[in-house]
Amino acid sequence: MKSLKPCLVLVHGFLGGSAQWSQQLQEWQSEYHIVAIDLPGYGLKHNIPAPTRIEDFAEAVLVELSGMGIQTFHLLGHSMGGMIVQAMVKQAPERINKLVLYATGAIGSLPGRFEPIAESIRKAEVEGAYATSQRIASNWFLAGAKSPGYSKCAELAAVGSLQAILAGLTAMEAWSGVHQLAHINQSSLIIWGDSDATYTWRQIEQLWQQIQSSQLAVLPQCGHAAHLEKPTLFNAMVSAFLQS
C-alpha cells in the first residue's frame, strides 16, 4: 500500500551511508515516509563501483526512487550528498518539494577545506583506503576521533574502497553548481555547523544569498556532522522547516 505520509529522502555524503541517519529515522518516522539512500560505492552499496560525476550520482538516486514508485518528495543532502541533491533539482525540479542543504556548497573543489582535494587524492593513493577513511572522518567532528559520533562514521567510512574514495573526490572536485543556484525555486533550508572544517562560511553564505527562497540555520559548536553531534537541535530545525 502506498504511504499517505509525505516522503523525505536523505542523501548521505562522501564515505557515508544510510546507517548514519538512525537518530533521524527514530525522530521522523512517525511523520514521514523516510527513504535513506546508499549511494553507489558507499554504505550498503559499497560493492558497486562509484561514479566519477556528481550528475551520475544524482541520476542513480532518481532512478532508484522511481523504481520504488516515489515521484515527489522532500529532499535532504549532506556534504557531497548536498551537491548531489542540487544536481537532482536541476535534473528533475518538478519532483522535489522542500529542500534541505546541509553542510554543503556549490563549489565542488571545496575552497578552505581542511586539506585540498588533490592532497586527499595523493594521500589516499599512498596510505590506502582504510587509513584515508579514518583520517578524513576524524575531521568531520569538533572533537575529532574523541567525538561520540565518530565511531559510527568511521565504521561506515571503512567499507569504502580506494575506488570509491578516488571516485568521490574526483566527482566533487570537477563539479560546480554555482550557476544553478538562481534556478532553485524550492523552499530551502541551509544548515551549517559553525566549526565545519570541510565547508567554510563563504560556501554557506553563497547558498543562502543566491537561492531565492532560503532560510539559514547555524548550529553552534558543531563540525561537519552536526546531525550526530547535536541531533536534538538538528532534528528540531529540520522538522520545523518541513512543517512550516
C-alpha positions in Angstrom: 0.0 0.0 0.0 1.3 3.4 -0.9 2.2 5.5 2.2 0.0 8.5 2.9 2.8 10.2 4.7 4.9 12.8 2.8 8.2 11.3 1.6 11.5 12.5 2.9 14.7 11.4 1.1 18.0 11.5 2.9 21.2 11.5 0.8 24.5 11.0 2.7 27.8 12.4 1.7 31.3 11.2 0.9 32.2 7.9 2.7 28.8 7.9 4.4 25.8 5.6 4.3 22.2 5.2 5.2 23.1 3.9 8.7 24.3 7.4 9.8 20.7 8.6 9.9 19.5 6.2 12.7 18.7 9.1 15.1 16.8 11.0 12.4 14.8 7.9 11.4 13.7 7.4 15.0 12.6 11.1 15.3 10.9 11.5 11.9 9.4 8.1 11.0 6.0 8.9 12.6 5.6 12.0 10.4 7.3 11.0 7.1 7.9 8.0 4.9 11.7 8.2 5.0 14.0 6.8 2.3 17.6 6.8 3.4 19.7 6.3 0.3 23.0 4.4 0.0 25.0 5.9 -2.9 26.8 3.6 -5.3 30.2 2.8 -3.8 29.2 3.5 -0.2 27.3 2.0 2.7 25.2 -1.0 1.8 26.2 -0.4 -1.9 29.9 -0.4 -1.3 30.4 -3.3 -3.7 29.0 -1.2 -6.6 31.6 1.0 -8.4 31.1 4.7 -7.5 30.6 7.1 -10.4 33.1 9.9 -11.0 30.5 12.6 -11.8 28.0 14.2 -9.4 25.4 14.2 -12.1 25.7 10.4 -12.4 25.1 10.0 -8.6 22.0 12.2 -8.9 20.7 10.2 -11.8 21.2 7.0 -9.9 19.2 8.3 -6.9 16.3 9.5 -9.1 16.2 6.1 -10.9 16.2 4.3 -7.6 13.3 6.4 -6.3 11.3 5.9 -9.5 11.8 2.2 -9.1 10.3 2.5 -5.6 7.3 4.3 -7.1 8.3 7.6 -5.4 7.7 10.5 -7.6 7.6 13.6 -5.4 9.4 14.1 -2.1 11.2 16.4 0.3 15.0 16.1 -0.1 17.9 16.5 2.3 21.5 16.2 1.2 24.6 16.2 3.4 28.1 17.3 2.2 28.7 15.6 -1.2 25.1 14.5 -0.9 24.2 18.2 -0.9 25.9 18.6 -4.2 24.1 15.5 -5.5 20.7 16.9 -4.4 21.5 20.2 -6.2 22.1 18.2 -9.3 18.8 16.3 -8.7 16.9 19.6 -8.6 18.4 20.5 -11.9 17.5 17.1 -13.5 14.0 16.8 -12.0 12.8 20.0 -10.3 9.2 19.0 -10.6 9.7 16.0 -8.3 11.2 17.9 -5.3 9.1 19.7 -2.7 11.2 21.2 0.1 15.0 21.1 0.0 17.5 20.9 2.9 21.1 21.6 2.0 23.2 20.5 5.0 26.9 21.2 5.4 27.4 21.6 1.7 28.1 24.1 -1.0 28.0 24.9 -4.7 31.8 24.7 -5.3 32.9 21.1 -5.5 36.7 21.9 -5.2 35.9 22.9 -1.6 38.0 26.0 -1.1 39.1 26.3 2.5 38.7 22.6 3.2 41.0 21.1 5.9 43.1 20.0 3.0 42.8 20.4 -0.8 41.1 17.6 -2.6 44.2 17.0 -4.7 46.1 16.4 -1.4 43.4 13.9 -0.2 43.7 12.0 -3.5 47.5 11.9 -3.2 47.4 10.7 0.4 44.8 8.0 -0.5 47.0 6.6 -3.2 49.9 6.4 -0.7 48.0 5.5 2.6 45.3 3.2 1.2 41.6 3.2 1.7 41.3 2.4 5.4 43.8 4.9 6.8 42.4 7.6 4.5 38.8 6.9 5.5 39.6 7.1 9.2 41.7 10.2 8.9 39.1 12.1 6.9 36.2 11.0 9.1 38.0 12.4 12.2 37.9 15.9 10.5 34.1 15.8 10.5 33.8 16.4 14.2 34.7 19.2 16.5 36.4 16.8 18.9 37.9 14.7 16.2 38.1 10.9 16.9 37.1 11.6 20.5 33.6 12.6 19.5 30.8 10.2 20.4 29.6 10.2 16.8 33.0 9.4 15.3 32.9 5.6 15.7 29.6 5.3 13.6 31.1 7.5 10.8 34.4 5.8 10.9 32.8 2.3 10.7 30.8 3.5 7.6 33.8 5.1 6.0 35.9 2.0 6.5 33.8 0.0 4.0 34.7 2.4 1.2 37.1 1.0 -1.3 40.0 3.0 -2.8 38.0 3.2 -6.0 35.1 4.8 -4.1 37.4 7.3 -2.3 39.1 8.4 -5.5 35.8 8.5 -7.5 34.0 10.6 -4.9 36.9 13.1 -4.6 37.2 13.3 -8.4 33.4 13.9 -8.7 33.4 16.7 -6.2 36.5 18.4 -7.5 35.1 18.6 -11.0 31.6 19.8 -10.1 30.2 23.3 -9.7 26.5 24.2 -9.1 27.1 28.0 -8.9 25.2 28.9 -12.0 22.3 26.7 -10.9 21.6 28.4 -7.6 19.4 31.1 -9.0 17.2 28.5 -10.6 16.4 26.6 -7.4 12.8 27.6 -6.7 12.1 25.1 -3.9 11.8 26.5 -0.4 15.2 25.6 1.1 16.8 25.3 4.5 20.6 25.6 4.7 22.2 24.1 7.8 25.8 24.6 8.9 27.9 23.8 11.9 29.9 26.8 12.8 33.1 24.8 13.2 32.8 22.8 9.9 36.3 22.2 8.6 35.1 21.0 5.2 32.8 23.8 4.1 33.6 27.3 5.0 31.2 30.1 5.7 31.6 31.6 2.3 30.2 28.4 0.7 27.2 28.6 3.1 26.7 32.3 2.6 26.6 31.8 -1.2 23.8 29.2 -0.9 21.8 31.5 1.4 22.2 34.6 -0.7 21.7 33.1 -4.1 18.9 30.6 -3.6 15.7 32.7 -3.8 13.6 31.1 -1.1 16.1 30.1 1.5 16.5 30.1 5.3 19.7 29.6 7.3 20.3 27.6 10.5 23.7 27.8 12.1 24.4 25.2 14.8 26.9 26.3 17.4 29.9 24.3 18.4 29.4 21.7 15.7 31.6 20.4 13.0 30.7 18.7 9.7 28.4 16.0 11.2 26.1 18.2 13.3 23.3 15.6 13.0 25.4 13.3 15.1 27.0 16.0 17.4 23.7 17.8 18.3 20.9 15.5 16.9 18.1 17.0 19.0 18.8 20.5 17.8 19.4 19.3 14.2 16.2 17.3 14.1 14.1 20.1 15.6 15.3 22.6 13.0 14.6 20.3 10.1 11.2 19.3 11.5 10.2 23.0 12.0 11.2 23.8 8.4 9.4 20.9 6.8 6.2 21.6 8.8 6.2 25.3 8.3 
